[in-house]
Amino acid sequence: MFFPPLIFLLMLVFLLIALILLPFLLVGMIGGAFLKLGLSPGMMFWLLVLTLVGSMVNIPIHQLESQNLVKDQMVSYFGMRYRAPVLRTQKTVLAINVGGAVIPAVLSLYLLTKMDLTISLLLVVGLVTLVANRLARPVQGVGIALPGLIPPVVAALGAYLFCPPELRAPTAYIAGTMGILLGADILNLKEIGKLGAPVASIGGAGTFDAIFLSGIIAVLLS
């Protein structure tokens, strides 16, 4: 399934930002932040480009029944009349977004193989998950929406406060991306059937921008 989770103009802005960052990555001005993740600046750049392209690809994984209140109808029986709500039942396709879920999950797993699973990492992931869950809002006909700036800042501050310097960058990335997926999407799956959206994408629509910015801002701030 191919469709942009964001408005087209916003996607162009993200791509333009990525292209502008390329020379800075190559000369190492901000490449040091990415090197902390064990990735070369060039590799990180192409990973960001693939994330943007992958944001338009959704892999269907399940179908949910979604009921919407359409209108009231008048019902008459034994000379009595009353208004009865009419429910429209439709299918909502639950999908997983490649750029907003698959790529961040694979990169996070890779980073976990390069570091120990510590209490501080679990603490920061839990903190971002809680914040994302509290900030996430169901949007009728769209899905789950989330402010894009707060979770990455929480991830970066948590990594700075609770982790040693060599673990701050990978912890910030893992917490910033996985915390949003868990807190905003996974923990709100029960709300999907109530929103009447034809497609609900994990890591797409209203949460992709937050996940994408988390991957960038969390690493830079750390």
Secondary structure, 3 states (H helix, E strand, C coil): CECCCCCHHHHHHHHHHHHHHHHHHHHCCCHHHHHCCCCCHHHHHHHHHHHHHHCCEEEEEEEEEEEEEEEEEEEEECCEEEEEEEEEEEEEEEEEEHHHHHHHHHHHHHHHHCCCCCHHHHHHHHHHHHHHHHHCEEECCCEEECCCCHHHHHHHHHHHHHCCHHHHHHHHHHHHHHHHHHHHHHHHHHHHCCCCCCEEEECCHHHHHHHHHHHHHHHHHC
